[in-house]
Amino acid sequence: MIQCVVTALNSVEMASLPWFVFQVSGFSGRSPEWKRLDDFLMLSRLKHLEPVLTAREWLTANFSIADILMADVLRLVDKVRWLGGISCLAFAYVAHAIARPCFVKAHADQMKHFAEQDAATGRE
């Protein structure tokens, strides 16, 4: 499980977060830098995750914090665009994971924390 948690946070999120920022910032995706970032996410990270998700329902024997983290990381990628060359399996995994009651609770708790902090600092 620890290996899967580290993978979600230090391998997949590390590649997906800058990619997501580029996407929502309106970059066209035509620059060499964009291509390197896109290839890094798709070929170096997601392509290696897909066989794992093909072989089993969850990252570990049972649904765990590793799945909560990985699904949350992959949600950013899924929201931005369909990924060419990556099957919908990863996104079926995300949909399956985020529907779990413990994911719903973890996400609601996280959003509640941010809402409370925004209210306390007047940034509603």
The 8 nearest C-alpha neighbors of each residue, nearest first, counted from 0:
[[1, 3, 2, 59, 65, 4, 63, 58],
 [2, 0, 4, 3, 5, 65, 6, 64],
 [1, 3, 5, 0, 4, 6, 65, 7],
 [4, 2, 6, 0, 1, 5, 65, 7],
 [5, 3, 65, 1, 7, 6, 2, 0],
 [6, 4, 2, 8, 3, 9, 7, 1],
 [7, 5, 10, 3, 4, 9, 8, 2],
 [8, 6, 69, 11, 4, 5, 10, 12],
 [7, 9, 12, 5, 6, 10, 11, 4],
 [10, 8, 6, 13, 5, 7, 12, 11],
 [9, 11, 6, 13, 12, 7, 8, 14],
 [10, 12, 7, 14, 13, 44, 15, 9],
 [13, 11, 15, 8, 14, 16, 72, 10],
 [12, 14, 10, 9, 11, 15, 16, 8],
 [15, 13, 40, 12, 11, 16, 17, 10],
 [16, 14, 12, 18, 17, 13, 19, 11],
 [15, 17, 19, 18, 12, 14, 13, 20],
 [18, 16, 20, 19, 15, 21, 14, 13],
 [19, 17, 15, 21, 16, 20, 22, 36],
 [18, 20, 22, 16, 21, 17, 15, 23],
 [21, 19, 17, 23, 22, 18, 24, 16],
 [22, 20, 24, 18, 19, 23, 26, 17],
 [21, 23, 19, 20, 24, 25, 26, 18],
 [22, 24, 20, 25, 21, 19, 79, 26],
 [25, 23, 21, 22, 26, 20, 19, 27],
 [24, 26, 23, 22, 27, 21, 28, 20],
 [27, 25, 28, 21, 24, 22, 23, 29],
 [26, 28, 29, 25, 30, 22, 33, 21],
 [29, 27, 33, 26, 30, 34, 22, 21],
 [28, 30, 27, 33, 31, 34, 26, 32],
 [29, 31, 33, 32, 28, 34, 27, 26],
 [32, 30, 34, 33, 35, 29, 28, 36],
 [33, 31, 35, 30, 34, 36, 29, 28],
 [32, 34, 36, 30, 28, 31, 35, 37],
 [33, 35, 37, 31, 32, 36, 38, 30],
 [36, 34, 38, 32, 33, 37, 39, 31],
 [37, 35, 39, 33, 34, 38, 32, 40],
 [36, 38, 34, 40, 39, 35, 33, 41],
 [39, 37, 41, 35, 42, 40, 36, 34],
 [38, 40, 43, 36, 37, 42, 41, 35],
 [41, 39, 14, 44, 37, 38, 43, 42],
 [42, 40, 45, 38, 39, 44, 46, 43],
 [41, 43, 46, 38, 39, 44, 40, 45],
 [44, 42, 39, 40, 41, 46, 45, 47],
 [43, 45, 40, 47, 46, 42, 41, 11],
 [46, 44, 48, 41, 47, 40, 42, 49],
 [45, 47, 42, 48, 49, 44, 41, 43],
 [48, 46, 45, 44, 49, 50, 43, 51],
 [49, 47, 45, 51, 46, 50, 44, 52],
 [48, 50, 52, 51, 46, 47, 53, 45],
 [51, 49, 53, 52, 48, 54, 47, 46],
 [52, 50, 54, 48, 49, 53, 55, 58],
 [51, 53, 49, 50, 54, 55, 56, 48],
 [54, 52, 50, 51, 55, 49, 88, 56],
 [55, 53, 51, 52, 50, 56, 49, 57],
 [56, 54, 52, 57, 53, 51, 58, 60],
 [55, 57, 52, 58, 54, 92, 53, 61],
 [58, 56, 59, 55, 62, 61, 60, 66],
 [57, 59, 66, 3, 65, 60, 56, 52],
 [58, 60, 57, 61, 0, 62, 63, 65],
 [59, 61, 57, 58, 62, 55, 56, 63],
 [62, 60, 59, 63, 57, 58, 56, 66],
 [61, 63, 57, 66, 59, 60, 64, 58],
 [64, 62, 65, 66, 61, 67, 59, 0],
 [63, 65, 67, 66, 68, 62, 4, 0],
 [66, 64, 4, 63, 68, 67, 3, 69],
 [67, 65, 69, 64, 63, 68, 70, 62],
 [68, 66, 64, 70, 65, 69, 102, 71],
 [67, 69, 71, 65, 66, 70, 64, 7],
 [70, 68, 7, 66, 72, 71, 67, 65],
 [71, 69, 93, 73, 67, 72, 68, 66],
 [70, 72, 74, 68, 69, 73, 67, 75],
 [71, 73, 69, 70, 74, 12, 75, 68],
 [72, 74, 70, 76, 75, 71, 69, 77],
 [73, 75, 77, 71, 76, 72, 70, 78],
 [76, 74, 78, 73, 77, 72, 19, 79],
 [75, 77, 73, 74, 78, 79, 19, 15],
 [76, 78, 74, 75, 79, 80, 73, 81],
 [79, 77, 75, 76, 80, 74, 81, 73],
 [78, 80, 76, 77, 75, 22, 19, 81],
 [81, 79, 77, 78, 82, 76, 22, 83],
 [80, 82, 83, 77, 79, 76, 78, 85],
 [83, 81, 85, 80, 84, 86, 77, 41],
 [82, 84, 85, 81, 86, 41, 80, 87],
 [83, 85, 82, 86, 41, 46, 42, 81],
 [86, 84, 83, 82, 87, 46, 45, 41],
 [87, 85, 88, 84, 89, 82, 49, 83],
 [86, 88, 90, 89, 91, 85, 82, 92],
 [89, 87, 91, 86, 90, 92, 52, 49],
 [90, 88, 92, 87, 91, 93, 49, 86],
 [89, 91, 93, 87, 92, 88, 94, 77],
 [90, 92, 88, 94, 93, 89, 87, 95],
 [91, 93, 89, 95, 90, 94, 96, 88],
 [94, 92, 90, 70, 96, 91, 95, 97],
 [95, 93, 91, 97, 96, 92, 90, 98],
 [94, 96, 92, 93, 98, 97, 91, 99],
 [97, 95, 93, 98, 99, 94, 92, 70],
 [98, 96, 94, 99, 102, 95, 93, 103],
 [97, 99, 96, 95, 94, 100, 103, 102],
 [98, 100, 102, 97, 96, 101, 103, 95],
 [101, 99, 103, 102, 104, 98, 97, 105],
 [100, 102, 104, 103, 99, 105, 67, 106],
 [103, 101, 105, 99, 104, 97, 100, 67],
 [102, 104, 100, 106, 101, 105, 107, 99],
 [103, 105, 101, 107, 102, 106, 108, 100],
 [106, 104, 102, 108, 107, 103, 101, 109],
 [105, 107, 109, 103, 108, 104, 102, 110],
 [108, 106, 104, 110, 109, 105, 111, 103],
 [109, 107, 111, 105, 106, 110, 104, 112],
 [108, 110, 106, 112, 107, 111, 105, 113],
 [109, 111, 107, 113, 112, 108, 114, 106],
 [112, 110, 114, 108, 109, 113, 107, 115],
 [111, 113, 109, 115, 110, 114, 108, 116],
 [114, 112, 116, 110, 115, 111, 117, 109],
 [115, 113, 111, 117, 116, 112, 118, 110],
 [116, 114, 118, 112, 113, 117, 111, 119],
 [115, 117, 119, 113, 118, 114, 120, 112],
 [116, 118, 122, 114, 120, 123, 115, 119],
 [119, 117, 121, 115, 116, 120, 123, 122],
 [120, 118, 116, 117, 121, 115, 122, 114],
 [119, 121, 117, 118, 122, 116, 123, 115],
 [120, 122, 118, 119, 123, 117, 116, 115],
 [123, 121, 117, 120, 118, 119, 116, 114],
 [122, 117, 118, 121, 114, 120, 119, 116]]
